[in-house]
Amino acid sequence: MAMDAAEIERMIKEALPDALIEIRDLAGDGDHYAATVTSAAFRGKSRVQQHQMVYGALGGRMGGVLHALALTTVAPQD
């Protein structure tokens, strides 16, 4: 079963309430998405740590219900 973009956004927002999230369905199949997530919580974190935070928010759905997510994370500039 595919995961829809609204569900992905909801889960990320639960973990990172300040996040600005842009999600695109790359293949139109609900399995291949690209997401840009901007959050102050990423400040001082490595890119790997930032991605781990987002994947953690998705509760283990990566590789299962959510087949692929091309992820870009950004810490906002003050």
C-alpha positions in Angstrom: 0.0 0.0 0.0 1.3 3.4 -0.9 1.8 6.3 1.5 0.3 9.7 0.5 2.2 13.0 0.8 -0.2 14.4 3.4 0.6 11.5 5.7 4.3 12.0 5.3 3.9 15.7 6.0 1.8 15.0 9.1 4.3 12.6 10.6 7.3 14.9 10.0 5.3 17.8 11.5 4.6 15.8 14.7 8.3 15.3 15.2 9.4 18.8 14.0 6.5 21.2 14.6 8.3 24.2 13.1 9.2 22.4 9.9 8.4 23.8 6.5 7.8 20.9 4.2 7.6 20.6 0.5 6.8 17.1 -0.9 6.7 16.1 -4.6 5.4 12.7 -5.9 8.2 11.9 -8.4 6.5 9.0 -10.2 2.8 9.6 -9.5 2.6 6.2 -7.7 2.7 7.2 -4.1 5.9 5.3 -3.5 8.6 7.7 -4.8 8.8 11.1 -3.3 11.2 14.1 -3.0 10.9 16.2 0.2 12.6 19.4 1.3 12.3 19.9 5.1 13.4 23.1 6.7 13.6 23.2 10.5 15.5 25.1 13.2 16.0 21.7 14.9 18.6 20.9 12.2 21.0 23.7 13.4 24.3 22.3 14.5 23.5 18.8 13.2 25.3 17.1 10.4 23.4 16.3 7.2 23.3 12.6 8.3 21.8 13.5 11.7 19.3 15.8 10.0 18.2 12.9 7.7 18.0 10.5 10.7 15.7 12.9 12.4 13.3 12.9 9.4 13.5 9.1 8.9 12.9 8.7 12.7 9.7 10.8 12.3 8.5 8.4 9.6 8.5 5.6 12.2 10.2 2.8 10.2 8.0 3.2 7.1 11.1 3.9 4.8 11.7 0.9 2.6 8.3 -0.5 3.4 5.1 1.5 2.9 7.3 4.4 1.7 9.6 3.0 -1.0 11.8 6.0 -1.8 12.3 9.5 -0.4 14.8 11.8 -1.9 15.5 14.1 1.0 16.9 17.6 1.3 17.2 19.1 4.8 17.8 22.8 5.5 18.5 24.7 8.7 17.1 28.2 8.3 19.4 31.2 8.4 18.7 33.9 11.0 
